[in-house]
């Protein structure tokens, strides 16, 4: 065994990737970089900054590989390939930029020397040039230079030439390479884990996958095939990371804590295979159950996928010849719905999962699971106040959809079921009953939070939104919608609430209708041992959090206003700092975000949940939820002069968990 050290320039490396002379071993994770990270890499090369080293493995025996995300097939190599262990994100990004990949359209501002991804604004501005046009094989820098002379630049002509030349030279930049010769696959996997667990950390599920793939070549292919199977059903979130976590949980039969990834990687091959069969059995029964009995068409509706794990493990314990009674099946579904409504896994999910998985082998698992939720008698109900102030990020979005689906609601354009309005991304289509443009033009001021309330959402297709709703008042367009179709979507009948001046009364009326419909839906699955006494609700001191965007004097501020324990806390965040931290989180990196004169931790866990500590709260949500919340805050940006002054001192007590979906609400602590 030996380690070869050498250097190779960018152009040579790209050529070798295309020729199949550089391949990805199966232990590699997928490509995850965002467009902003690609632009920063190109900028680093342009400025001559260090871009890190690359680690390869060379062996005389073929290894299991995975396809590179380069937008084309690699050629069959004429020589034995080398396998890339560290540097996939960088080399894939460079390949994409240098081959004009549609998702790597990096542009360069010749005047400011800034880099970013192509946009409509940069296409119109002659000062922005596409990097590929300068470094591609057919580049004509002389013509580009001539075009730039007429762009009214504030830099002299020689400087234009110098900057174009520096941009051209990024393909000549050298990477330092280390090549491992004749190491065994398991040893290489161990090196891969060590390299990727320091600094640029992989998630623990990725590290487990690396070890499992080394021990059982082809195992990743099994996981990807299972994931693809359920993606065809609309359950695309059941990805490889989800399956690895389910496999890990399948080992959790004894002890006080859940089985860790370390236990999974140390388990025998036979134990892992048995666990994998259990997970597959569970999925084969749970997904059709959710589809056909609950009418959930996509995992995009499920607020927390963690609530699926106990169902999968319970069904996975039962072979096909062991029937599960309809009463138990309904009880499990009732627990799943109750756990979702209660945000069971919105906080320390592993603690809750430990408790719930331990109950699966008890004499009455349904009763035990419900007891973990604090439901010993009666059941749960949804009230109008539960829906007040909620938006599309709330867990109650799923319940509103299911209430409509079980009422046989149809799309107002084509008359098909609302399940037909699922976007290619897997998300359900919906529109606003009272269009935002109509409400914003009304003389009374309705806030963005009011306009985008959950009670103003209706599940209809894009065609309905464009051709029926448009910018019309519901008092006008609903005349073309049948009475039964309106009732199925829980639209109030009172004509007064269908005009803009009655919008707040509309929200109140529709909240009441939706709450009644959702509670009736839940009662369909209520276990027989629960009587009809509905649990009493405590009303502890309220707590709240609001995010508002303020703009002025060339500056943007995201203000966080929190209330807890009878005190208020206000912090200012630069939205670009938050965006950068979210980009880093997408790659598994933690960040500390400046909040006024202090910093706040932003972390991502193995399930893709992001926590951000702000004052009294540790706020938890998905990456998509965080990006949406930041965008929504600036939808109706306020003048910076109106922004409240921060008092963002360190909060004296331990921060409490706060779900991102409840931002804008006053709720019980």
N, C-alpha and C positions, 0 to 999 in steps of 0.2 A: 504494500500500500504506500502511496506517495501523494504529495500535494504539489501540483504544478502551478507556478505563478507567472502570469503573462499579462499583456495589455491588448485590447482590440478596440478599434474605433466604431462609432455608432453605425456607419454605413455598412461595414463588414458584418456586424452583428445582425442587422436587419436582413441582409442578404442571406445569412445562414438560417435565419428563422424561416424565410420563404422557401428555402431549399430543403427544409426538414432536417437540417444538420443540428439545430437546437430544438429540443422537444421539452414538454412539461411532463414530469413524472406524475403518476396518479396521486401522490401525496400532496400535491399543490392544491391550494384553494382556488376559487374562481377569481376573475378580474373584478375589482370593486372600485377602482378610482373614479372620482368625479371629474367633470370637465375642468373645474378650477384647479385641481391638483395637477392635471396634465399641463395646463398653461404655466403653472409655477415650475414644473420640471423644465420646460422649454426655456423659461426665463433664466433658470439657474445655469443651464448650458450656455446660453447666450452671454451671460455675465462672467462665465469662467468659474463659477462656484463649484465646489466639490459635489459630485452626484452619487457618491457611494461606490462600493465594489460589488462584484457579482460572484456568486458561488455556483459551481457546476459539478456534476458527477459524471464520470466516464467509466463505463463497464463493458466487458466483452460479451455480456448476455443481454438480450432485449428485455426491457422493463415495461410494466404497464404504464400507459400514458393517458393524458387527457388533452382534449383539443384546446388550442390557444384561442383567445377571444380577439382574433385579428381581422375578422370579417372575410376570410378566404381560407381555402384548404391549403395545407402545407404539402409540398411535393414529397415524393418518396425519396429518401436520402440515398445518395450514391456512396456514402461512407457511413460508418457507425456513428449515430448522433451522440451528442452530449446532452445531459439532462439538467435543466435549470432549477436550482434549489432556492436561491435567493436573488430577487431582482425582477420577478415576473411583472409586477405592476409597472415598473419603469420601462422595461423593454417592450412590453405590450403597448404602452402609451406611445413610445417613440415609433414603433411600427405603424400604429394607427395614424399618427401625424404625417409620417413620411410616405404613406400610401393613400392619403386623402380619405380616410375613413369618415363617414358622415357624422359620427359622434366625437370626432377629434379635429374639429375645424378651428384650430388655434390661429388667432390673428395678432398682429404686431402693430403698434402705433409708432410710426417712424419718428414722430416729433417728441413724444413723451417716453418712448421705449417701454411702454406698458404691454402686457400680454393678457389676453382673455379669450374666451370662446366666441365664435362668430355670433352676431346678433343682427337684427334688422337695422339697428342704428349704425353698426360698423360697416355693413354693406353699402350704406349710403354715403359714408364718409371716406373720401379718398386718402385720408391720412392713415387709414387702417389697411394693412395688406395681409393676405393669408400666408402663413409660414410655408405651407406646401408650395405655393407659387414661387417662392424664393429657393427652396431646397429640393424641390421635386426634380425628376430626371429631365423634364422638358422646360425647366425654368429658363427664362430669358431676363437676366438681371438688368441688362442694358435698357430694354423696353420699360421695365418697372421703374428704373431710375428716371427715365424720361417722363413717365406719367406723373411721378412724384414732384417733379419740378413745377408742374402746373397746378399743384394742390394748395398753393399759398402757404408753404411751410415757413416756420419761424427759425429754421436752422439753415446754415449755408450748404451749398451744393457738395463740397468735399465731405461734410459730415454725413450727408445722406449716403454717399458711397461707402463711408467707413461702417456705418450701421448695417447696411445691406451685406457687406462683406462679413461682418461679425455674425450675422444671422446665418449666412451660408455655411460658416465654419462649424456650426453645431454638429453637422454630420461627421466632422473630422475629430470630434472630442473623443478621447480615449477613456475606456472603463478599465479599471484594474480587475483582473479575473483570477480566481483561485479554482483549480480543477482537481477534484478528488479522484484518484485512480484506484480501481479494483477494490473499493469498499463494498461490503455486503449490503443488501437492501435494508435490512433492519438497522444496521449501523448508520446508514445514510439517513433513514427516517429519524433516528435519535439526534443526529446532527441538525437535521431540518428543524426539529422541535426546539433544540437549544438556540439555534440562530434566530428563529422567529419568535422566541419567548422573551427576548430582551430588547427593549426600545420600541420596535415596531411589532407589538404583540399581536399574535393571532388569537382568536377566541379559543377557549378551552375545547370547544367542540371540534375546531379545525385541527388542534394538536392531537386529539383523540383519533380523528380520522386518519391522520398521518401514520400513527402507530398501527391502527387496525389494517390500513391498506398494505403496510409493509408485511404484517403477519399473514394477511389473506389477500393476495393480489386479486383485483377484480371486485373487491367489496364495495368500493366507491361506485362502480357501475351498477351494482344491485340497489344501492341507495338512490342513485339518480333515476333508475328505471321506476322505482316505487314512487318517487316524487313526481315524475312525469305522468305516471298513471293517474294520480289524484289531481294533478294540474288540469288534465283533460276534463275533469268533473267540475272545474272552477275552484278547486281547493289548492291553488298555487302556493299558498303560504306553508304548506306541508313540505318544506324544502329539506335539504340534507341536514341542516343544523337542527331542525325540528325533530327529524328522525333519530339523529344521534342522541338528543336529549331524551327522547322516548325510550331508546335502547338503554341508556344509562338508568332511567327510572325503573326499567323492567328488572333491574338487579336489586331494587330496594324492597327486600322482603324481611330483613331483620335489622336491628340496630335502631339508634335514636335519630340518625340523620339519613338523608337521602344518599344513595350511592353516588360517589364522586366520579369524575372523569378518570381519575387515577385508578379507581377500582375497576372501571370498565376496561381500561387498557391492560390491567393486570389479570383480568379474568381469563379463564381458559378459552380456547377456541370453541369448545363444545358449549360452554356457558353462554358465550356471545351468540352462537348460532341459535340456541334455544330462546334467548331473549329476542333475537331478531324475528324468529317465527311468531313469537307472542305479539310483537308490535304489528306485524303484517296481518295476523288474525284479527287483532283489535281494529285496525284501520278498515279492513274488509267489511266489518259489521257496523262500525260507528259512522263512517262517511255516508253510506246509503241511508242510515237512520236519520241523520241530520238533514239530508236532502229530501227524503220522502215524507218523514213524519213532522219535522219542524219547518220544512220548506226553505232551508237556508241554501241558496244557490252558490255562494262564494264565501271563502274565508275572509274576504275583505270586510264582511259584515260583523265578524266575530271580534269583539274588542280585545280579548285576551285568549290567545291560543293555549295558554297554560291550562285553561279549564277543560281542554280536550284530553289531557294526559290521563286523569283518573278514569274517564270513560274508555279510552283505548286499552289501558291496562286491565280493567275489569273484564271487558269483552275478550281481550286476548288470553285471559286465564281459562276461558271456556272454549273447548273445542266445538266444532259444528254439531256434534251429536248431543251436546248439552244445551237444552233449550232454556231461554231466559223468559220468565213469564211476562205478560203484558203489563202487569202491575209494577213489577220491578223496572221494566223498561221505561214506563212513564215516569216512575219515581226518579230514575237517573236523569232523565231529560228535565224534570222539574228542578232537580238540584243544579244541573248545568245552567238553566235559565236564572235561577235564584242566585247562583254564584256570580253570574255575569252582572245581574242587577246590583248586587252588593259589592261589585268590584273586588271579589275575593282575592284575586292575584295582582291587585294594583300596587301592593306594597312589597313586603319581603316574601316573594312568591315561593321560594324554597321552603320557608317555614310552614306556609299554608299547605304546600304540596306534601311535605313530610306528614303532616297531620292527616290529610285526606287519603293519601295512599295507604297509610296504616289501617284505615277502616275497611279497605276493600275485602279483607278476609274475615270480617266479623259476621255474626249470624244475620244481622239486618243492615247491610251496607248503606241502603238508602236513608234509613233513620239516622245512622251514624254520621253520614255526610251532611245531612240537614242539621244535625246537632252541632256540627263544627261551624255552621253558619249562624247558630243561635236560634234555630227554628225547631222548637220542641212540640209545639201545638199550633193550631191555626195554620197560617201560611203567610205569603207576602202579597201585598197589593200595591198598585201604583196609583198615586194621586196626582191631581193637576199640579200641585206645588212641586212634585218631583220633577216635572217637565219644564217648570218655569226657568227661563234663562239658559236652558241647554241649547247647544248647537250641533252641527253635524259631527263633531268629534266626540259626542257623548255616547256612552254604551247604550243609551236608550234609542239611538238611531236604529239598531238592530231590532228592537222591540216594535218600533213604529212600522218598520218594513214588514215584520212577521204578522203584525196585526192586520195590515192591508192584504198581505198574501193569503192569509187564512180567511179573509172576507171575500176572496176571489176578485180582488181589485184588478182592473185591466188598464192598459194604456189608452189614453183618450184619442190617440192618433190612429193606431192600427187595430185596436181592440184585443190585442194579445195580452197574455199574463205579464205582470210587472217583472217577472223573472227574465223575460226576454230583453229587458233594458239593462243588460250587464255589459259594461265597456270591455274593450280588449285587455285593459289593465286588471280586470276582475272586479272593478268597483261598480256598484249599482248606480244607475242614472237617476237623478232627481232634479226638481226645479222648485221655485218658490211660488206658492199660491198667489200671494201679492208680490208682483215683480218689484225688484229693488229700485229700478229707475222710476217706477210710478210712485213709490213711497217717498223717495228722496225729493221728488218734485212737488210733493204735497206741502202746503203752507206750514203745517205743524211739523216739528222736527222729530223724526224717529232715528234712534241711534243705530249704528251698524249692528250692535248686538241684538237689538229688537228685530231688525229686518231679517237677520240670519237665524232667528230662533228655530229650534226643531219643529215647533208647532206651525211654522210657515213652510215646511218642506213637504212636497208631495212626490211620490215615486212614479215618475213618468219619463218617457224617452226624450231624447234630444229633439226629435221631430215634433213631439207635442209642445216642447218648450218654445220652439221656433215658430211653428205654424198655427198653434192654438193660443198659447199663453202670450208670447211676445211681450209687448209693453202694455198690455191691456189690463184693466181692472178685472178682478174675478167676477164682478157684477155683470160684466159684458161677455167675457169668453165662456163662462160656465153655462150660459144659456144654450150652448151647443153640446153640452155634456149631459147625458142622461141622469135622471134622479138616482137610479141604482148605482151608477158609476161614481157619482159624488158621494153617496152614502158609504160605499165600500172603502173610499179613501178618507172617511171621517171628516167631510167638509160640512161645516154648519149650514143650516138652511136659511137662517135669518138674513134677509137681503141687506139689512143695515150694516152687518159686519163684513160685507163683501165690497164695500166702498172704502177708499183710503182713510176717510175720517173715522171710520169705525174699526181701524186696524187693531188697536189694543183690545177691544172687545172681541174681535175675531180670535186673537191669540188665547184669551181666556176661555172662549167657547170651545176652541179646537183642543186645547189642553185637556179639558174635561172629557171630550169625546174620545180622545186617544187614550187617556188614562183608563176609562171604562173598558175600552176595547182591549187594551193590553192585559188588564186584570182578568178579563174573561178568557183571553187566550191562555194565560198562565193556569187558570183554574181547570182547563182541559186536562192537564197533566198532574194535578194535585193528588198526592197519594191518599189512599182511603183512610189511613190512620190519623190524618190531620183533620180536625174538625173545622167548622166554618168560622171559628173565632179568629179574627185577624189580629196579628200582633200589635201591641201598643207601641207607639214611637216616642222615644225620648227627645227632648228639645234642648240639648246643651248649648252653650254659648256659640254663636256663629263664628265662622272664619271665612275669609274670602281672599281672592287674588284676581287682579285685573292687569292685563298688558295693553298699553296704549302707545301708539306711535305719535311722535311730535317731530315736526320739520320746520327749519328756519335758518337763515343766514348760512346756507350751505352745509348745515349739520342735521343729522337725524339722530333721534334718541328714542330708545324703547324704554318706557317707564313701567316698572313693576310696582304695583301698590298692593300691599298685603295687610290683612287684619287678622290678628289672633290674640287670644288671651286679653281682649280689651285694649290692645295696643295696635298702632299702625306703624308700618315700615314702608319706605319708598326707596327704590334703587334705580339708577340710570345705567342702561346698557347700550353700547355701540352696536347697532344691528350687524355691522360687518364682522365684529368680533364674535358674535353669536353664530353667524353663518360659517365662519372659519372653523369654529369649534364643532359645529354639526358635521361639516365636511370631514373633519378629523375623526369624529365618532363613527362615521360611515365606514371607516377603515379599521375600527377597533381601538382607536387612540383616545385616551382621556385628555382633558384640557382643563385649565383654570381660566375662567373668563373674567376680565375686569368688570367690576360693578362699582362705579364711582371710584373711590380711593382704595377699595378692597378687591379681592378676587373671590370667585365662587366656583366650586368644582362642578364640572360637567362630565359625567361618566356614562358608559354604555355597557350593558351586561350581555351574557351569552344569548339571550332571547331577543336582542335588538332593542331593548327598552332603555331609553335615555333618562337619567336623573340629573337635575340641575338644582343646586342649592341656592335658594333666594330667601334671605331673611329667615322667617319662622318656618319655611317649608322646604322640603326636599321634593321637588315636582317631578313626576314620572309620566312619560309618554313615549310613543314611538317616534322615530326620526321624521316620518311623514307628518305626524301630529305637530311636532315642534316646528317644522318648516311652515306648515299651514298656519299655526298660531302666530308666528312672526309676520307672515304675509298679511293675515287678517288684521293685525294690529295697525298696519299702515294703510289699510283700505280707505279709511276715513281719517287720515292723519290730521292732527290738531296743530295749531301754531305753537312753535317752540316757546314763545313768550307765556303760554298758558300752562306749561309743564310744571307740575308741583316740584318743589325743591326736595332733593334727596335727604334722607336721614339714615343712610345705608351703613350704620355701624354694625358691628358683629352682633347677631341676635344672641341674647344671654343664655337661652335654653336650647336643648337638643331639638333640631328641626323635625317637624312632623311630615309624614308622607302626605302628598297632595296630588291627586290625579290631574293631569293636564286637561282632561276632558271637562273638568269642573271649573276651569278658569272663567271668571265672570259671574260665578254663582256665590251666594252666601249660603253656607251649608253647615251642618252639624259637624263638630270636631270628633 
